[in-house]
Amino acid sequence: MLCVHCWNILEENKTDLVQVKVKKVESGTEKPLAGAYFTVYKDKDCTQPVVEVGPTNINGESVSEKFVKEQNKYWVKESKAPSGY
């Protein structure tokens, strides 16, 4: 499976600690979905994990733990779908 989402990171401060915010919605309806998990990767092929994100809340959102920014671009791949999907 290819990693198709590329996310820019949220700048935290000058210490190079950053977070990634994700939002999971149902395709077609845009209804927020709770319970999804994602993995943030360093590489386009999604083979070098950095941090896990999730589960998403009732608004479909979740924010990763802070991590050290080593590059300007990261890739995000859903690692576990919400129940029923």
Residue, then its C-alpha position, 0 to 999 in steps of 0.5 A: m500500500l502506498c502512502v498518499h497523504c503528505w502533511n506539513i508539520l505544525e511549528e511549535n517553537k525554536t527548539d524544533l519540537v513539532q506536532v502533526k494534526v490529523k482529521k479523519v472524515e468519511s468519504g463522500t459525507e465529510k462526517p468526522l470519524a472517531g477511533a482512527y490511528f495514523t503513523v507519521y513517516k520520514d519517507k514517501d514509501c512509509t517505511q521509516p516511522v516517526v510517531e503514532v497519532g490517535p485515536t481520533n476524537i468525536n470530531g475526527e481529530s488527533v494531534s501527535e506527541k511532540f517530536v524533533k523536526e528533522q525535515n520539512k515534510y512528513w508523510v501520514k498513513e492510516s494505520k488502523a481504521p475506525s470500527g466498522y470501516 
